[in-house]
Amino acid sequence: MNLRLGLHVSIEGELDEAFDRAASKGCNCMQLFTRNPRSWRDRPLDEKVVECFTLKLETTDIRPVFVHMPYLPNLASPKTDVYEKSIESLTKELDRCAQLGIPYIVTHLGSSLGSGKSAGIARVINAVNTAFSNSRGEATLLLENTAGSKNSVGSTFEDIRRVVEGISEKTRVGICLDTCHAFAAGYDLATHEGLRRTLQRFEQVIGLQRLKLVHLNDSKGGLRSGWDRHEHIGLGKIGEKGFTNILNSALGERPLILETPIDETRNDTENLNKVLTLFNGS
């Protein structure tokens, strides 16, 4: 089995330079933002930018490419202004994926902000259906599981299934499983038996055919901590044995994107190398 392994890469400079950064770090897939993720505002994509990006998309071996939604949108928000801007943001990102030829876009499901889980799920469903109706292209939207913090939507497989069931264009919906989030929410990925049960539950509730991407992150918090804090591969509560099992399971057959810290302990390339060591040494 060959791993499809990559990072979330910077788009500093021109958008197509993300391919060069990914290649220089040894990635064969990647994730990126298409614009400033900390702002509601976006600039239309220039034709030359689109041309350069799509050329590299077609001619390099860095694939698949995944877009991640910006930080500000909250598809489950009960605040009308935020909710409307969130739907608009998702619609625009779907359009940008169509322009750039990117097949997948990852989104968090957001927080209900105390309005209740069912209400939050209903808002997510409406937001996705509205964005699909108003956008061009056919990019697959990947729903990312959350860590189980207070008011978050999508920390259980059952909640994610409820969202999928409410979306009209179900063929355009997939799942991004974040290992840190899953562990923090109570899905044991640290032991062989725990991983087996987790994958079995995922198959029963959602179906592994919907799993298109894995965010491969260790967890600073323990099992069921609800703590969304990523750790270097093997140095957190999932640990090296946990990741060795993960890499040799159905999860390792999906594209893997690392969102690990960059600090004095390790940089992103060192985390990539750790993954390869655990995979090849198993």
PyMOL commands that set and color helices and strands:
alter all, ss='L'
color gray80, all
select helices_A, chain A and resi 17-24+47-59+80-100+117-134+157-166+170-172+179-185+192-205+208-210+239-247+250-253+268-280
alter helices_A, ss='H'
color red, helices_A
select strands_A, chain A and resi 5-8+29-32+65-68+104-108+140-144+173-178+211-215+218-219+230-231+256-258
alter strands_A, ss='S'
color yellow, strands_A
deselect
rebuild
show_as cartoon
